[in-house]
Amino acid sequence: MVATVIHDLRLRFEGDPNVVVVYIYCKFNRQDEQTLHQMLASLVRQLFQEQPRVPHPVRQVYQRHRDQQTRPSIDELKSLLRRLVCDYGRVFAIVDALDECANPHRNNLLDELFILHEQVRKNVNIFSTARHIPDIERRFVNCSTIEIRAHDDDMKSYLQTRVKDLASCVKRDRHLQEKITTQIAQLADGM
Protein backbone atom coordinates (compact mmCIF):
# COMPACT_ATOMS: atom_id res chain seq x y z
CA MET A 1 0.00 0.00 0.00
CA VAL A 2 2.75 2.45 0.91
CA ALA A 3 4.51 1.86 -2.40
CA THR A 4 1.26 2.88 -4.11
CA VAL A 5 1.04 6.06 -2.01
CA ILE A 6 4.64 6.98 -2.84
CA HIS A 7 4.08 6.28 -6.52
CA ASP A 8 0.89 8.36 -6.57
CA LEU A 9 2.53 11.32 -4.81
CA ARG A 10 5.50 11.24 -7.17
CA LEU A 11 3.21 11.18 -10.21
CA ARG A 12 1.02 13.92 -8.78
CA PHE A 13 3.95 16.27 -8.15
CA GLU A 14 6.23 15.14 -10.98
CA GLY A 15 8.32 18.02 -12.22
CA ASP A 16 7.62 20.23 -9.20
CA PRO A 17 11.00 20.96 -7.59
CA ASN A 18 9.26 22.39 -4.51
CA VAL A 19 7.76 19.04 -3.50
CA VAL A 20 9.68 16.02 -2.26
CA VAL A 21 8.63 12.56 -1.08
CA VAL A 22 10.91 10.79 1.41
CA TYR A 23 10.25 7.43 3.01
CA ILE A 24 11.41 4.71 5.34
CA TYR A 25 10.35 1.07 5.18
CA CYS A 26 10.67 -0.63 8.56
CA LYS A 27 11.16 -4.38 8.88
CA PHE A 28 11.08 -6.40 12.09
CA ASN A 29 13.98 -8.60 10.96
CA ARG A 30 16.23 -5.58 10.35
CA GLN A 31 15.76 -3.76 13.64
CA ASP A 32 19.50 -3.71 14.26
CA GLU A 33 19.85 -1.59 11.10
CA GLN A 34 16.88 0.66 11.89
CA THR A 35 18.59 2.96 14.31
CA LEU A 36 17.69 6.60 14.62
CA HIS A 37 21.06 7.44 13.07
CA GLN A 38 20.40 5.27 10.00
CA MET A 39 16.85 6.53 9.51
CA LEU A 40 17.81 10.20 9.82
CA ALA A 41 20.75 9.67 7.44
CA SER A 42 18.39 8.05 4.94
CA LEU A 43 15.97 10.99 5.10
CA VAL A 44 18.80 13.51 4.73
CA ARG A 45 20.19 11.61 1.73
CA GLN A 46 16.77 11.46 0.06
CA LEU A 47 16.24 15.19 0.57
CA PHE A 48 19.51 16.29 -0.97
CA GLN A 49 19.41 13.73 -3.78
CA GLU A 50 16.36 15.53 -5.12
CA GLN A 51 18.33 18.76 -5.53
CA PRO A 52 20.39 19.62 -8.63
CA ARG A 53 23.51 20.22 -6.49
CA VAL A 54 24.62 18.93 -3.13
CA PRO A 55 23.67 21.70 -0.68
CA HIS A 56 26.52 23.53 1.01
CA PRO A 57 25.67 22.36 4.58
CA VAL A 58 25.74 18.73 3.41
CA ARG A 59 29.11 19.26 1.68
CA GLN A 60 30.53 20.83 4.83
CA VAL A 61 29.45 17.95 7.07
CA TYR A 62 30.64 15.39 4.53
CA GLN A 63 34.08 16.99 4.16
CA ARG A 64 34.57 17.35 7.91
CA HIS A 65 33.72 13.72 8.56
CA ARG A 66 35.63 12.44 5.55
CA ASP A 67 38.77 14.20 6.77
CA GLN A 68 38.30 12.90 10.32
CA GLN A 69 37.10 9.46 9.13
CA THR A 70 34.01 9.71 11.32
CA ARG A 71 30.26 9.73 10.84
CA PRO A 72 27.89 12.64 11.50
CA SER A 73 26.25 12.68 14.92
CA ILE A 74 22.52 12.40 15.40
CA ASP A 75 22.41 16.12 16.24
CA GLU A 76 24.21 16.96 12.98
CA LEU A 77 21.77 14.81 11.03
CA LYS A 78 18.80 16.47 12.75
CA SER A 79 20.23 19.88 11.92
CA LEU A 80 20.77 18.91 8.27
CA LEU A 81 17.28 17.45 8.07
CA ARG A 82 15.75 20.65 9.43
CA ARG A 83 17.74 22.81 7.03
CA LEU A 84 17.01 20.67 3.98
CA VAL A 85 13.27 20.55 4.70
CA CYS A 86 13.24 24.33 4.43
CA ASP A 87 14.44 24.06 0.81
CA TYR A 88 11.06 22.67 -0.23
CA GLY A 89 7.57 24.08 -0.33
CA ARG A 90 6.09 20.73 0.67
CA VAL A 91 7.55 17.51 2.09
CA PHE A 92 5.83 14.14 2.35
CA ALA A 93 7.53 11.97 4.98
CA ILE A 94 6.31 8.39 4.84
CA VAL A 95 7.09 5.61 7.32
CA ASP A 96 5.84 2.12 6.55
CA ALA A 97 5.35 -0.50 9.27
CA LEU A 98 6.31 1.85 12.09
CA ASP A 99 5.40 -0.88 14.58
CA GLU A 100 8.30 -2.96 13.25
CA CYS A 101 10.83 -0.35 14.34
CA ALA A 102 12.13 -0.92 17.87
CA ASN A 103 11.99 1.64 20.63
CA PRO A 104 13.61 4.01 21.48
CA HIS A 105 14.41 4.55 17.79
CA ARG A 106 10.72 4.62 16.83
CA ASN A 107 9.80 7.28 19.40
CA ASN A 108 12.90 9.33 18.60
CA LEU A 109 12.08 9.24 14.89
CA LEU A 110 8.51 10.33 15.60
CA ASP A 111 9.79 13.12 17.85
CA GLU A 112 11.90 14.45 14.99
CA LEU A 113 9.15 14.12 12.39
CA PHE A 114 6.66 15.93 14.62
CA ILE A 115 9.25 18.67 15.31
CA LEU A 116 9.68 19.07 11.55
CA HIS A 117 5.92 19.34 11.13
CA GLU A 118 5.12 21.55 14.11
CA GLN A 119 8.16 23.79 14.51
CA VAL A 120 10.24 23.84 11.36
CA ARG A 121 7.72 23.74 8.51
CA LYS A 122 3.99 23.26 8.66
CA ASN A 123 4.23 21.85 5.15
CA VAL A 124 5.79 18.58 6.32
CA ASN A 125 3.10 15.93 5.89
CA ILE A 126 3.57 12.68 7.79
CA PHE A 127 2.03 9.43 6.60
CA SER A 128 2.62 6.22 8.51
CA THR A 129 1.32 2.70 8.66
CA ALA A 130 1.33 0.52 11.76
CA ARG A 131 -0.60 -2.16 13.52
CA HIS A 132 -2.70 -1.23 16.54
CA ILE A 133 -0.12 -0.57 19.23
CA PRO A 134 -1.20 1.77 22.04
CA ASP A 135 2.21 3.46 22.25
CA ILE A 136 2.03 4.41 18.56
CA GLU A 137 -1.65 5.33 18.65
CA ARG A 138 -0.99 7.77 21.51
CA ARG A 139 1.58 9.56 19.36
CA PHE A 140 -1.00 10.10 16.60
CA VAL A 141 -3.95 10.99 18.85
CA ASN A 142 -4.42 14.45 17.26
CA CYS A 143 -3.88 13.22 13.70
CA SER A 144 -6.23 11.89 11.06
CA THR A 145 -6.22 8.12 11.04
CA ILE A 146 -7.93 5.41 9.06
CA GLU A 147 -8.11 1.73 9.84
CA ILE A 148 -7.41 -0.57 6.93
CA ARG A 149 -8.10 -4.24 7.45
CA ALA A 150 -8.12 -7.17 5.10
CA HIS A 151 -11.32 -9.18 5.12
CA ASP A 152 -11.08 -12.90 5.85
CA ASP A 153 -12.33 -13.64 2.33
CA ASP A 154 -9.53 -11.54 0.84
CA MET A 155 -6.96 -13.31 3.00
CA LYS A 156 -8.35 -16.72 2.06
CA SER A 157 -8.28 -15.85 -1.64
CA TYR A 158 -4.66 -14.73 -1.40
CA LEU A 159 -3.66 -17.78 0.64
CA GLN A 160 -5.36 -20.16 -1.78
CA THR A 161 -3.14 -18.86 -4.57
CA ARG A 162 -0.07 -19.32 -2.34
CA VAL A 163 -0.95 -22.91 -1.38
CA LYS A 164 0.45 -23.92 -4.77
CA ASP A 165 3.93 -23.17 -3.41
CA LEU A 166 3.58 -25.67 -0.57
CA ALA A 167 4.99 -29.18 -0.43
CA SER A 168 3.42 -31.79 -2.69
CA CYS A 169 1.72 -33.61 0.21
CA VAL A 170 -0.28 -30.46 0.97
CA LYS A 171 -1.12 -29.87 -2.69
CA ARG A 172 -2.96 -33.20 -2.87
CA ASP A 173 -5.01 -32.70 0.30
CA ARG A 174 -7.83 -30.18 -0.30
CA HIS A 175 -9.06 -30.49 3.29
CA LEU A 176 -5.59 -29.63 4.62
CA GLN A 177 -5.34 -26.69 2.20
CA GLU A 178 -8.66 -25.30 3.44
CA LYS A 179 -7.65 -25.79 7.08
CA ILE A 180 -4.32 -23.97 6.54
CA THR A 181 -5.99 -21.14 4.65
CA THR A 182 -8.74 -20.66 7.24
CA GLN A 183 -6.43 -20.73 10.25
CA ILE A 184 -3.87 -18.33 8.77
CA ALA A 185 -6.64 -15.90 7.76
CA GLN A 186 -8.02 -15.99 11.30
CA LEU A 187 -4.57 -15.49 12.86
CA ALA A 188 -3.80 -12.60 10.53
CA ASP A 189 -6.75 -10.75 12.05
CA GLY A 190 -7.09 -8.27 9.22
CA MET A 191 -3.41 -7.58 8.64
Rosetta blueprint (number, residue, H / E / L):
1 M L
2 V H
3 A H
4 T H
5 V H
6 I H
7 H H
8 D H
9 L H
10 R H
11 L H
12 R H
13 F L
14 E L
15 G L
16 D L
17 P L
18 N L
19 V E
20 V E
21 V E
22 V E
23 Y E
24 I E
25 Y E
26 C L
27 K L
28 F H
29 N H
30 R H
31 Q L
32 D L
33 E L
34 Q L
35 T L
36 L H
37 H H
38 Q H
39 M H
40 L H
41 A H
42 S H
43 L H
44 V H
45 R H
46 Q H
47 L H
48 F H
49 Q H
50 E L
51 Q L
52 P L
53 R L
54 V L
55 P L
56 H H
57 P H
58 V H
59 R H
60 Q H
61 V H
62 Y H
63 Q H
64 R H
65 H H
66 R H
67 D H
68 Q H
69 Q L
70 T L
71 R L
72 P L
73 S L
74 I H
75 D H
76 E H
77 L H
78 K H
79 S H
80 L H
81 L H
82 R H
83 R H
84 L H
85 V H
86 C L
87 D L
88 Y L
89 G L
90 R E
91 V E
92 F E
93 A E
94 I E
95 V E
96 D E
97 A L
98 L H
99 D H
100 E H
101 C L
102 A L
103 N L
104 P L
105 H H
106 R H
107 N H
108 N H
109 L H
110 L H
111 D H
112 E H
113 L H
114 F H
115 I H
116 L H
117 H H
118 E H
119 Q H
120 V H
121 R L
122 K L
123 N L
124 V E
125 N E
126 I E
127 F E
128 S E
129 T L
130 A L
131 R L
132 H L
133 I L
134 P H
135 D H
136 I H
137 E H
138 R H
139 R H
140 F L
141 V L
142 N L
143 C L
144 S L
145 T L
146 I L
147 E L
148 I L
149 R L
150 A L
151 H L
152 D H
153 D H
154 D H
155 M H
156 K H
157 S H
158 Y H
159 L H
160 Q H
161 T H
162 R H
163 V H
164 K H
165 D H
166 L L
167 A L
168 S H
169 C H
170 V H
171 K H
172 R L
173 D L
174 R H
175 H H
176 L H
177 Q H
178 E H
179 K H
180 I H
181 T H
182 T H
183 Q H
184 I H
185 A H
186 Q H
187 L H
188 A H
189 D L
190 G L
191 M L
